[in-house]
Every structure is written in C-alpha cells, then in structure tokens.
Amino acid sequence: MKLTNIFRNTILLFALAISLQIAVAQTAGNLKQHISYLASDTLHGRATGTPDEERAANYIIETFKKAGIPNADGKFGAEKYIQHFSYDPIVDSVKTHVSGNNVVAFIDNHAANTIVIGAHYDHLGMGDPKHSTYVGPPAVHHGADDNASGVAAMLDLACLIKASEYKSNNYVFIAFSGEELGLYGSKWFVQHPTVALDKIDYMINLDMVGRVDSNTHTLTVNGIGTSPTFKEVLDKIKTPLHIKTTESGLGPSDHTSFYLQNVPVVFLFSGQHKDYHKPSDTEDKINYAGMVDVVNYTMSLIAELNDKGKLAFTKTKDDNVDSAPKFKVTLGVIPDYTFDGEGMRIDAVKDDRPAAKAGLKSGDIVLKLGDVKVTEMGTYMKALAQFNKGDKTKVTIKRGDDVIEKEIEF
C-alpha cells in the first residue's frame, strides 16, 4: 500500500513537471511567433501612421480575438479595438502632423477597479534621423526588442489572465503607437480613456523585455515608489531574475503618461544594448528563456496585488518634470540602465560621437565628468547638463581594474 502511494505520488510529480515544461515551451513558442511577425521585414519597422502599423495592429487584434478577449465595448468587431489619435505638434519650429492607432482590449470582471497592461508596438520604420542610432542608407529597423518583445509579453499575459482566477479587477490591454515619436498614443489614451482614470488601480508597462542578460539575469523594475504597496509585495515574489528597482514614475516610455495622471505605475525593462534603434535589433537576438521569466514574474506581481484593493498613489522625488536637466550636448553613449554599482556603466558607444573620439568603450564605468562625481544616472545627467557644445573637460572612467582619465570635447 505504501509502495503504491509512493508510486502514485511519483507519477503525479512527474506529470506536474512535464505539464510545467509544456506550459513554458508553449509560452516561449507564442512569444517567438509574435516577435517573428512583428519584427519581420514584411512590416518595414512599424512606423506610426503607416500601412505597416495598420498590419501590425490587425495582427494584435486577431490575437486578442483568438484568445476570446473583446474590445472596450465587450464585442469582437475589429474597428472597435482601434483608438485613433491625431496631433499637430510644433517640432523644430515647424508644424507637423502625427496620427496613429492604439489597440485596446478589455476583460470585464465587473470589478470596481481596472488594471492597465500596456506595451508600444510602433518602431522607427526604415529609419528616423531624429531617433535612429544607425548611420547608413534606409533600412528596416526591426524593433524586435523595442518593442515587439513587450507586445509579445503583453499578449501572452492577456491569455494567461483570461484563464486565471484573478477576478478582483478588470483588465485593459493596450498596444500603444506613437511612443517613439513622443508617447503620443499613451498621452491620447489618458486624455480619452476607455475607463475612468480614477478607476485604474495601476499600470504595468512592458518595454524592451527581450534581452535579459544570460549572465546577470537582471530585470529592472521602475516605478516602485509610485505606491507603497509595490515595495510590500516585491520581496514575496520568487524568481530566477535579479531584480533591480528604481522609485521614479517618470521615464522615456508610456508609463509616464499614466504616472502624470496620478496612477501607480510599474515599468519592466531588461536593459539597453548596442542594437538599440538600429536595424540590427532582430528576432534572433531575443532571449526567450529570459522572456518567459519576465512573463512569470509579471503574473506573480499581479497575483500578489490581486486582493490588495485600490493602491494608494505616491509621487516620487523627481515628480517635477520641469526640474529635469536640460542637455545641450551628448556624450554619445547608451547607458546600462540595469547597472547597480557606483558610476554610470556604458552599454554601447555611438560612432563618431564625443565618447568614441575620446576612446571610451563599451563596459567603461564613468566615475567623474568634469568636476562632478558620477555615482548613478541622476548625477551623470546633472554633470552632462552643465556643458555646452565646444566645451572640453576630463572624464574619469574605470576600465576593468584600472582608473583612467580621458579628455573629451563636446
């Protein structure tokens, strides 16, 4: 009898292990399918307001429909998933026109409050001189990590939540467009919300979650200072990821639009890389195992918050946007935002920019810029803001075990 029970339990554990492996494989397969299409040559970089953006939007809509997740009206008509936006901003003293389409889906659990889960699906098309870091003839900017990865994770989360027991909130899933041009889609949504802003519990933003480093396994979770509840629950989540947190609700992505409307936000980000805003941001470089960990982490966060009720909102220290440093120059590097040591570590150096001309390299850690000691991103930005074009100064870096001083000209 005891042997029978042991045998039965062994079989059950084996079956559970197999089912978990299948679930992980299915998630990785879904993520790869989504990214492979969205980042393909066929969509020519998904520039806002183009037919390629429309094709990407249709793919996202069909994915929601297959998962049984309706539009904001509770129906499945494709046109009702679309939230069109239009702006006429002044850019470099010239009036321009920006239009595009958000894709919005809704799980209505008839709850008092709603969680927003978003990711932008637009990218830079064939190249945008204001935003691309690529120098060369027009080429497809695939945007596999930025941000087909976030959209793929959001779509997978939508399916998981649809099948889950987490019914204490409603869920709005949004694929934003216009992010690369200036957060236009998310700004429009908070100005024309499909649910009342005071009924939004919190917002999760997934932007560039496809390149989790295989060695450090770092995922940056920004915005934890926007509600005291975030800090309460984060330590309870078991994950193979190394979680680095920041408090600020501001940042160069769509969660900022919600934070400025007093909505608690969490921004998930796996880090910068040398392919950022280049044609080389391609699907083959995605770390799917890392992405599965990100999806599982996000689901664990949602589970921990499921019965917490409406979260309190708190402003973070840098809530005054007008006090942000104004830059007249650039060093010409991509910072490593996942770095949690002292200084600012360089993830990539852009060709023919001040840092490259001074001989700075990927992996260098900036310790001092001019007379300002650089301890983290905030002090680095403050140091950079004091210089004008043509200025010369010294930059102190750590390269391996060596501390080196270089002269730099902006």
Summary of the structure (lengths in Angstrom):
residues: 410
radius of gyration: 22.2
end to end distance: 79.7
largest distance: 84.7
contacts: 1399
relative contact order: 0.11
helix: 36%
strand: 22%
